[in-house]
């Protein structure tokens, strides 16, 4: 993880991470989550067990950029559509669905439940995908 301002976005702080995604079967991914005692709610279980949930055979890496909504130019907040449009204007993309479990595996110290897992009302995370094949 890197925290800093590298000039990607004008005058704003951001956090970057590089996450390796793919290369596991769905069963291997679920087993890995269980090995680290990562619990899924009913929606997570339904999503992962759905035949349509995408799984990449090949490993690839993604660079994430975490930036606040305020630093996207919306200090008072904005609708999801406005946030996504502004992010796209800045060259950012939403991450693919299969990225979520891999991010969770990378972020093992994430607080569970409501305590300690709060964010300012003007914050949001946007992920820019920089995909590289690692095979």
BELQUI-V675399 format. One record per helix or strand of 2 or more residues. SS is the DSSP state (2 for helix, 1 for strand). FROM is the first residue (numbers start at 1). TO is the last residue. If there is no record, write none. Layout:
BEGIN
SS&FROM&TO / SS&FROM&TO
END
This chain:
BEGIN
1&2&4 / 1&14&21 / 2&26&35 / 2&42&49 / 1&60&66 / 2&70&72 / 2&80&89 / 2&99&106 / 1&132&133
END
